[in-house]
């Protein structure tokens, strides 16, 4: 690998802006929709289905990410990104016209299919137009998009719903996506691909079956009951068939170079761990603040937003740190910060302040930002142009799967503890989270329940800490090299 970028262009800053706009459009969609969901449910009904509004978006996105990554290596980044943005915008427009929860879920699936291209391909395009030395800093700029989206999303969503129809929260994507496509159409050069132009359809089908079955099993574990086992069994069988097919395929979805590279495998394992560890704070810190300390949703959101602030700051810092130290040192420092932040979760008490919770979230965010950026940049610098798309997609795919696994694992830990500690209580978590139900409980019952739930959540944080400890092992695998010597 040389110091030069594969696509030489004098307008890299416009390409970067276009990629950041496209990524912002997909990033803000998660937080802005979450804010508007109460209003949407009041209008469309279907409360029992509202979880699928988020699950279907994650599902279709996760299924399509590796496919887009491989197709981008075969057919070109520009073409596939435009297809993805177009699907995302089509889904956004249709979501605004949904007249029932079922139609909204269907249109959210289109959004997820588009987001599956946006996330990996914007990062891959930026890696193509910047040299290995520059990528470390530029990936920090891309990470900052998530921090901005996490802050702007809830605020803008609340304002739009208050002053306009909830449909507007989907339609605001259209001008952002249009500007991004115009910039990239004007300034991003196309590059002819020399590889075969046929997609490995059999491998793609097995991959989709495997990922779909796995994610449905993990995301809907409580609802499925006994049917969880058939879904997991289907995922295992599909994974085994995919492995067999990939070993014989002329154009495998995941080229053999990926599995032969210790660094690329380590980067994927690292992001799998980060995704799982992230759910320990994303899903359960707000639960602690609202359920144990009796805080408001605004206080919970404010504390969690500190993670989104710490992530891009650390990501930018890690880019500079890699240039003067090494991949390994930067990843190890990030792993130690992640472990320290996860340990701070265990210090939370019923009288802990929002400041303490926010500081804990910030430390965890810095650890995640530093490790994830180091893993991504090291893989992109190590991968040849012809497989960089699938390598970048595999990193993001691993993080999504890790998040789903973390949600299921930590949720199971919480439910197991609650069933052991409060066997006679009927949905105690829901009752202490609701202000009305909380006030209806007697003082003795409330004190007992909050104590038992706090102990249960501490076990969730213990498991989250154990998961975070694994990042230190992955960081040790990173090479003692700086980006400029790739």
C-alpha positions as CSV (number, residue, x, y, z in Angstrom):
1,X,0.0,0.0,0.0
2,X,1.4,3.4,-0.9
3,X,0.9,6.8,0.7
4,X,-1.4,8.0,-2.2
5,X,-5.1,7.7,-2.4
6,X,-6.6,5.3,-5.1
7,X,-8.9,8.1,-6.5
8,X,-6.9,11.3,-7.1
9,X,-9.2,14.3,-7.0
10,X,-8.9,18.0,-6.3
11,X,-12.3,18.2,-4.7
12,X,-11.9,15.8,-1.8
13,X,-13.5,18.3,0.6
14,X,-16.7,18.3,-1.4
15,X,-16.8,14.5,-1.5
16,X,-16.3,14.4,2.2
17,X,-19.1,16.9,2.8
18,X,-21.4,14.8,0.5
19,X,-20.5,11.6,2.4
20,X,-21.1,13.4,5.8
21,X,-24.5,14.6,4.7
22,X,-25.5,11.1,3.5
23,X,-24.3,9.6,6.8
24,X,-26.0,12.3,8.8
25,X,-29.3,11.6,7.0
26,X,-29.2,7.9,8.1
27,X,-27.8,8.6,11.6
28,X,-30.4,11.1,12.6
29,X,-33.2,8.9,11.5
30,X,-32.9,6.6,14.5
31,X,-33.1,9.4,17.2
32,X,-35.6,11.6,15.4
33,X,-38.1,8.7,14.9
34,X,-37.7,7.6,18.5
35,X,-38.8,11.1,19.7
36,X,-41.8,11.1,17.4
37,X,-43.1,7.6,18.1
38,X,-45.6,8.6,20.8
39,X,-47.3,11.0,18.4
40,X,-47.2,8.4,15.6
41,X,-48.7,5.7,17.8
42,X,-51.5,8.1,18.9
43,X,-52.3,8.7,15.2
44,X,-51.8,5.3,13.7
45,X,-52.4,3.0,16.6
46,X,-50.8,-0.4,16.7
47,X,-48.8,0.0,19.9
48,X,-48.1,-3.8,20.0
49,X,-46.2,-3.4,16.7
50,X,-44.2,-0.3,17.5
51,X,-41.0,-2.3,18.3
52,X,-40.9,-3.5,14.7
53,X,-40.6,0.1,13.5
54,X,-37.1,0.0,14.9
55,X,-36.3,-3.7,14.5
56,X,-37.2,-3.9,10.8
57,X,-34.9,-1.0,10.1
58,X,-32.0,-2.7,11.9
59,X,-32.8,-6.0,10.3
60,X,-32.9,-4.9,6.6
61,X,-29.9,-2.7,7.2
62,X,-27.8,-5.5,8.7
63,X,-28.8,-8.0,6.0
64,X,-27.9,-5.6,3.2
65,X,-24.6,-4.2,4.5
66,X,-22.3,-7.0,3.5
67,X,-24.1,-7.3,0.1
68,X,-23.6,-3.7,-0.7
69,X,-20.0,-3.9,0.4
70,X,-19.3,-6.7,-2.0
71,X,-21.2,-5.2,-4.8
72,X,-19.3,-1.9,-4.4
73,X,-16.1,-3.8,-4.9
74,X,-17.5,-5.4,-8.1
75,X,-19.6,-2.6,-9.6
76,X,-18.2,0.6,-8.1
77,X,-18.9,2.6,-5.0
78,X,-20.6,5.5,-6.7
79,X,-23.3,3.5,-8.4
80,X,-24.2,1.4,-5.3
81,X,-24.3,4.5,-3.0
82,X,-26.7,6.2,-5.3
83,X,-28.9,3.1,-5.3
84,X,-28.8,3.0,-1.5
85,X,-29.6,6.8,-1.1
86,X,-32.4,6.5,-3.6
87,X,-34.0,3.5,-1.7
88,X,-33.6,5.4,1.6
89,X,-35.3,8.5,0.2
90,X,-38.1,6.5,-1.3
91,X,-38.7,4.8,2.0
92,X,-38.6,8.2,3.8
93,X,-41.2,9.7,1.4
94,X,-43.5,6.6,1.7
95,X,-43.1,6.6,5.5
96,X,-44.6,10.0,5.6
97,X,-47.7,8.8,3.8
98,X,-48.2,5.6,5.9
99,X,-51.8,5.3,7.1
100,X,-51.3,2.3,9.4
101,X,-48.5,0.8,11.5
102,X,-48.2,-2.1,9.1
103,X,-47.5,0.2,6.2
104,X,-45.0,2.2,8.3
105,X,-43.1,-0.9,9.1
106,X,-43.0,-1.9,5.5
107,X,-41.7,1.5,4.4
108,X,-39.1,1.4,7.2
109,X,-37.8,-1.8,5.7
110,X,-37.1,0.2,2.5
111,X,-35.2,2.8,4.6
112,X,-33.1,0.1,6.2
113,X,-32.2,-1.3,2.8
114,X,-31.0,2.1,1.8
115,X,-29.1,2.7,5.0
116,X,-27.3,-0.6,4.5
117,X,-25.5,1.1,1.6
118,X,-25.0,4.5,3.1
119,X,-23.1,3.5,6.3
120,X,-20.3,1.4,4.8
121,X,-20.0,3.0,1.4
122,X,-19.6,6.6,2.6
123,X,-16.7,5.4,4.9
124,X,-15.2,3.4,2.0
125,X,-15.4,6.3,-0.4
126,X,-13.6,8.6,2.1
127,X,-10.9,5.9,2.5
128,X,-10.5,5.8,-1.3
129,X,-9.9,9.5,-1.8
130,X,-7.6,10.0,1.3
131,X,-4.2,8.5,1.8
132,X,-3.5,6.0,4.7
133,X,-2.0,8.8,6.8
134,X,-5.0,11.1,6.3
135,X,-7.7,8.5,6.8
136,X,-7.2,8.4,10.6
137,X,-8.1,12.1,10.9
138,X,-10.9,12.0,8.4
139,X,-12.7,9.1,9.9
140,X,-12.9,11.2,13.1
141,X,-14.9,13.7,11.1
142,X,-17.3,11.0,9.9
143,X,-17.7,9.8,13.5
144,X,-18.6,13.4,14.6
145,X,-21.7,13.0,12.4
146,X,-23.1,10.5,14.9
147,X,-22.5,12.9,17.8
148,X,-24.2,15.8,16.1
149,X,-27.2,13.5,15.0
150,X,-27.6,12.2,18.6
151,X,-28.0,15.8,19.9
152,X,-30.0,17.4,17.0
153,X,-32.2,14.4,16.4
154,X,-34.3,14.4,19.6
155,X,-34.5,18.2,19.7
156,X,-35.5,18.6,16.0
157,X,-37.9,15.7,16.2
158,X,-39.7,17.2,19.2
159,X,-39.9,20.6,17.5
160,X,-41.2,19.3,14.2
161,X,-43.8,17.1,15.8
162,X,-45.0,20.0,17.9
163,X,-45.3,22.5,15.0
164,X,-46.0,20.2,12.0
165,X,-47.3,16.7,11.1
166,X,-45.2,13.8,12.2
167,X,-44.7,13.0,8.5
168,X,-42.2,15.9,8.2
169,X,-39.6,14.0,10.3
170,X,-39.3,11.6,7.4
171,X,-39.5,14.2,4.6
172,X,-36.7,16.3,6.0
173,X,-34.4,13.6,4.7
174,X,-35.2,14.4,1.0
175,X,-33.3,17.8,0.7
176,X,-30.4,16.4,2.7
177,X,-30.1,13.4,0.5
178,X,-30.6,15.4,-2.7
179,X,-27.7,17.7,-1.8
180,X,-25.5,14.8,-0.9
181,X,-26.2,13.1,-4.3
182,X,-25.6,16.3,-6.2
183,X,-22.2,16.8,-4.6
184,X,-21.1,13.2,-5.2
185,X,-22.5,13.2,-8.7
186,X,-20.5,16.3,-9.5
187,X,-17.2,15.7,-7.7
188,X,-16.8,11.9,-7.1
189,X,-15.1,10.3,-10.1
190,X,-16.2,6.8,-11.2
191,X,-13.7,4.0,-11.4
192,X,-14.0,1.1,-13.7
193,X,-14.1,-2.2,-12.0
194,X,-12.2,-5.2,-13.5
195,X,-13.9,-7.9,-11.5
196,X,-16.7,-10.2,-12.5
197,X,-20.0,-8.4,-12.6
198,X,-22.1,-11.4,-11.5
199,X,-23.3,-11.5,-7.9
200,X,-23.0,-14.7,-5.9
201,X,-26.7,-15.2,-5.6
202,X,-26.6,-18.5,-3.7
203,X,-24.2,-17.2,-1.1
204,X,-26.3,-14.0,-0.8
205,X,-29.5,-16.0,-0.1
206,X,-27.8,-18.1,2.6
207,X,-26.4,-15.0,4.1
208,X,-29.8,-13.3,4.2
209,X,-31.5,-16.4,5.7
210,X,-28.8,-16.7,8.3
211,X,-28.8,-13.0,9.4
212,X,-32.6,-12.7,9.2
213,X,-33.1,-15.7,11.4
214,X,-30.4,-14.7,13.9
215,X,-31.6,-11.1,14.3
216,X,-35.3,-12.1,14.6
217,X,-34.3,-14.6,17.3
218,X,-32.3,-12.0,19.2
219,X,-34.5,-9.0,18.8
220,X,-37.8,-10.9,19.4
221,X,-36.6,-13.4,22.0
222,X,-39.2,-12.6,24.6
223,X,-42.1,-12.7,22.1
224,X,-41.0,-15.9,20.3
225,X,-40.9,-18.2,23.3
226,X,-40.4,-21.8,22.1
227,X,-40.1,-20.6,18.5
228,X,-36.7,-19.1,19.4
229,X,-35.1,-22.5,19.0
230,X,-36.2,-23.1,15.4
231,X,-35.0,-19.6,14.4
232,X,-31.6,-20.2,16.0
233,X,-31.3,-23.6,14.4
234,X,-32.2,-22.1,11.0
235,X,-29.5,-19.5,11.5
236,X,-26.9,-22.2,12.3
237,X,-27.8,-24.3,9.3
238,X,-27.7,-21.3,7.0
239,X,-24.3,-20.3,8.3
240,X,-23.0,-23.8,7.8
241,X,-24.3,-23.9,4.2
242,X,-22.9,-20.4,3.6
243,X,-19.5,-21.5,4.7
244,X,-19.6,-24.6,2.5
245,X,-20.7,-22.6,-0.5
246,X,-18.1,-19.8,0.0
247,X,-15.3,-22.4,0.0
248,X,-16.3,-23.5,-3.4
249,X,-17.5,-20.3,-5.0
250,X,-15.6,-18.6,-7.8
251,X,-16.6,-15.1,-6.5
252,X,-17.2,-15.5,-2.8
253,X,-19.1,-12.8,-0.9
254,X,-16.3,-12.7,1.7
255,X,-13.0,-13.1,-0.2
256,X,-10.5,-15.5,1.4
257,X,-8.1,-12.5,2.0
258,X,-10.4,-11.4,4.8
259,X,-10.2,-14.6,6.7
260,X,-6.4,-15.0,6.1
261,X,-5.7,-11.6,7.6
262,X,-5.2,-11.6,11.3
263,X,-5.7,-7.8,11.4
264,X,-9.0,-7.8,9.5
265,X,-10.4,-10.7,11.6
266,X,-9.3,-8.8,14.8
267,X,-11.0,-5.6,13.6
268,X,-14.3,-7.5,13.1
269,X,-14.1,-9.2,16.4
270,X,-13.3,-5.9,18.1
271,X,-16.4,-4.2,16.6
272,X,-18.6,-7.2,17.5
273,X,-17.4,-6.7,21.1
274,X,-17.9,-2.9,21.0
275,X,-21.5,-3.4,19.6
276,X,-22.3,-5.8,22.5
277,X,-20.7,-3.7,25.1
278,X,-22.5,-0.5,23.9
279,X,-25.9,-1.9,24.7
280,X,-24.9,-2.1,28.4
281,X,-25.1,1.7,28.5
282,X,-27.5,2.5,25.6
283,X,-30.3,0.3,26.8
284,X,-29.8,0.2,30.6
285,X,-28.3,3.5,31.7
286,X,-31.6,5.3,30.9
287,X,-33.4,2.5,32.7
288,X,-31.3,3.1,35.8
289,X,-31.9,6.9,35.7
290,X,-35.6,6.7,35.3
291,X,-36.3,3.5,37.3
292,X,-33.9,3.7,40.2
293,X,-33.2,7.4,40.7
294,X,-36.6,8.5,39.5
295,X,-35.2,10.8,36.9
296,X,-37.1,12.2,33.9
297,X,-36.7,11.0,30.3
298,X,-34.9,14.3,29.5
299,X,-32.4,13.6,32.2
300,X,-31.8,10.1,30.9
301,X,-31.4,11.3,27.4
302,X,-29.0,14.1,28.5
303,X,-26.8,11.6,30.3
304,X,-26.8,9.2,27.4
305,X,-26.0,12.0,25.0
306,X,-22.6,12.4,26.7
307,X,-21.6,9.1,25.1
308,X,-22.4,10.5,21.7
309,X,-20.2,13.5,22.5
310,X,-17.3,11.5,23.8
311,X,-17.3,9.1,20.8
312,X,-16.5,11.7,18.0
313,X,-14.1,13.6,20.2
314,X,-12.1,10.4,21.0
315,X,-12.4,9.3,17.4
316,X,-10.7,12.5,16.2
317,X,-8.1,12.3,18.9
318,X,-7.3,8.7,18.0
319,X,-6.6,9.7,14.4
320,X,-3.8,12.0,15.6
321,X,-2.6,9.5,18.3
322,X,-2.2,6.7,15.7
323,X,0.1,8.9,13.7
324,X,2.6,9.5,16.5
325,X,2.3,6.1,18.3
326,X,0.8,3.0,16.7
327,X,-2.5,1.1,16.1
328,X,-1.8,-1.1,19.1
329,X,-1.2,1.7,21.6
330,X,-4.2,3.7,20.5
331,X,-6.5,0.6,20.6
332,X,-5.1,-0.3,24.0
333,X,-5.7,3.2,25.4
334,X,-9.3,3.1,24.0
335,X,-9.9,-0.4,25.5
336,X,-8.7,0.8,29.0
337,X,-11.1,3.8,28.8
338,X,-14.0,1.5,27.8
339,X,-13.2,-0.8,30.7
340,X,-12.8,2.1,33.1
341,X,-16.2,3.5,32.0
342,X,-17.9,0.1,32.3
343,X,-16.5,-0.2,35.8
344,X,-17.9,3.2,36.7
345,X,-21.3,1.8,36.0
346,X,-20.9,-0.4,39.0
347,X,-20.5,2.7,41.2
348,X,-23.9,4.0,40.4
349,X,-26.3,4.2,43.4
350,X,-29.9,5.1,43.9
351,X,-28.8,8.6,44.9
352,X,-26.2,9.1,42.2
353,X,-26.4,12.4,40.3
354,X,-27.1,12.9,36.6
355,X,-23.6,14.4,36.4
356,X,-22.1,11.1,37.6
357,X,-24.1,9.1,35.1
358,X,-23.2,11.5,32.3
359,X,-19.5,11.4,33.1
360,X,-19.7,7.6,33.1
361,X,-21.3,7.7,29.6
362,X,-18.7,10.1,28.4
363,X,-15.8,7.8,29.4
364,X,-17.5,4.9,27.8
365,X,-18.0,6.9,24.6
366,X,-14.4,8.0,24.5
367,X,-13.3,4.3,24.8
368,X,-15.7,3.2,22.0
369,X,-14.7,6.0,19.7
370,X,-11.0,5.4,20.1
371,X,-11.2,1.6,19.7
372,X,-13.7,1.5,16.8
373,X,-11.9,4.1,14.8
374,X,-8.6,2.4,15.3
375,X,-10.0,-1.0,14.2
376,X,-11.7,0.6,11.1
377,X,-8.7,2.6,9.9
378,X,-6.3,-0.3,10.4
379,X,-8.5,-2.6,8.3
380,X,-9.0,0.0,5.6
381,X,-5.3,0.7,5.3
382,X,-4.5,-3.0,5.2
383,X,-7.1,-3.9,2.7
384,X,-6.5,-3.5,-1.1
385,X,-8.9,-1.3,-3.0
386,X,-10.6,-4.3,-4.6
387,X,-11.8,-5.7,-1.3
388,X,-12.0,-2.5,0.8
389,X,-15.7,-2.2,0.3
390,X,-16.5,-5.6,1.8
391,X,-13.9,-5.2,4.5
392,X,-15.5,-1.8,5.6
393,X,-19.0,-3.3,5.4
394,X,-17.9,-6.3,7.5
395,X,-16.7,-4.0,10.3
396,X,-20.1,-2.3,10.5
397,X,-21.9,-5.5,10.0
398,X,-20.0,-7.0,13.0
399,X,-21.0,-4.0,15.2
400,X,-24.7,-4.4,14.3
401,X,-24.6,-8.1,15.1
402,X,-22.8,-7.4,18.3
403,X,-25.5,-4.9,19.3
404,X,-28.2,-7.4,18.7
405,X,-26.3,-10.1,20.7
406,X,-25.6,-7.6,23.5
407,X,-29.3,-6.6,23.7
408,X,-30.4,-10.2,23.9
409,X,-27.7,-11.3,26.3
410,X,-27.9,-8.4,28.7
411,X,-31.7,-8.4,28.5
412,X,-31.6,-12.1,29.5
413,X,-29.4,-11.3,32.5
414,X,-31.8,-8.7,33.7
415,X,-34.9,-10.8,33.2
416,X,-33.2,-13.8,35.0
417,X,-32.3,-11.7,38.0
418,X,-35.7,-10.1,38.2
419,X,-37.4,-13.5,38.1
420,X,-35.2,-14.7,40.9
421,X,-35.4,-11.5,43.1
422,X,-39.0,-10.5,42.5
423,X,-40.8,-13.8,41.5
424,X,-44.3,-12.6,42.6
425,X,-44.1,-9.1,41.0
426,X,-46.0,-8.5,37.8
427,X,-43.8,-6.5,35.4
428,X,-42.0,-4.5,38.1
429,X,-39.7,-2.7,35.6
430,X,-42.7,-1.2,33.8
431,X,-44.3,-0.1,37.0
432,X,-41.4,1.8,38.4
433,X,-40.6,3.4,35.0
434,X,-44.1,4.8,34.7
435,X,-44.6,7.9,36.9
436,X,-48.2,7.1,37.5
437,X,-47.6,3.5,38.4
438,X,-44.7,4.4,40.5
439,X,-46.7,6.8,42.6
440,X,-49.4,4.2,43.2
441,X,-46.9,1.8,44.9
442,X,-46.6,1.9,48.7
443,X,-43.3,3.3,50.1
444,X,-42.2,-0.1,51.3
445,X,-42.9,-1.8,48.0
446,X,-41.2,0.9,46.0
447,X,-38.1,0.7,48.3
448,X,-38.0,-3.1,48.0
449,X,-38.5,-3.1,44.2
450,X,-36.0,-0.4,43.4
451,X,-33.4,-2.2,45.6
452,X,-33.9,-5.5,43.8
453,X,-34.0,-4.0,40.4
454,X,-30.9,-2.0,41.1
455,X,-29.1,-5.3,42.1
456,X,-30.3,-6.9,38.9
457,X,-29.0,-3.9,36.8
458,X,-25.7,-4.2,38.6
459,X,-25.4,-7.7,37.3
460,X,-26.1,-6.4,33.8
461,X,-23.3,-3.9,34.3
462,X,-21.0,-6.7,35.5
463,X,-21.6,-8.7,32.3
464,X,-21.1,-5.5,30.3
465,X,-17.7,-5.0,32.0
466,X,-16.7,-8.6,31.2
467,X,-17.5,-8.0,27.6
468,X,-15.5,-4.7,27.6
469,X,-12.5,-6.6,29.0
470,X,-12.3,-8.5,25.7
471,X,-11.4,-5.4,23.8
472,X,-8.0,-5.3,25.5
473,X,-7.2,-8.7,24.1
474,X,-8.2,-7.6,20.6
475,X,-6.2,-4.4,21.0
476,X,-3.1,-6.4,21.7
477,X,-3.5,-8.2,18.3
478,X,-3.2,-4.8,16.6
479,X,0.2,-4.2,14.9
480,X,2.8,-1.8,16.3
481,X,2.6,0.3,13.1
482,X,1.6,3.8,12.3
483,X,-0.8,4.6,9.4
484,X,1.9,6.2,7.2
485,X,4.0,3.1,7.0
486,X,1.2,0.9,5.6
